[in-house]
Amino acid sequence: MQERKNIYFISDVHLKFVKDEQEKIKQDKLINFLKSIENDAKELYILGDLFDFWFEWNFTIPKFWFNVLFQFKVLIQNGVKVSFISGNHDFHFNTYLKNEIGFICYDEKTEFEIET
């Protein structure tokens, strides 16, 4: 098995709570990117605004983003560390992204030191 050594960064995806062709194209591109890094990524950093607006209810998650969230879950299950630094559009986090998907979530200013 190949050693995972690549570190990837994404930001400002702004997944919207709208079902239209443009949003489907955006989600498909993100899913294809996540699949493309599945075998060589060591870490993925999401640098804010993955969602245009995230609101987490106690027992309900919007189905619009199921395929995207599922692909993040697959990455994490395959050993990729996914850190999510919330942006100014990422509101009302509770425990779903952390406990069910496996994100490492940061909602404050955070500094990282990455060894190369």
Number of C-alpha atoms within 10 A of each C-alpha: 4 6 9 15 12 14 17 14 11 14 16 15 16 18 20 19 15 10 9 9 9 11 16 15 11 15 20 14 12 17 17 14 12 19 14 11 18 19 18 14 21 20 20 22 17 21 17 21 22 21 21 17 17 19 14 16 13 9 6 9 13 11 10 16 14 11 13 18 16 13 19 23 18 17 24 19 12 13 14 23 18 24 18 22 21 21 21 12 15 18 16 11 15 13 15 16 17 14 10 10 19 20 22 14 17 14 14 9 8 7 6 5 5 6 4 6
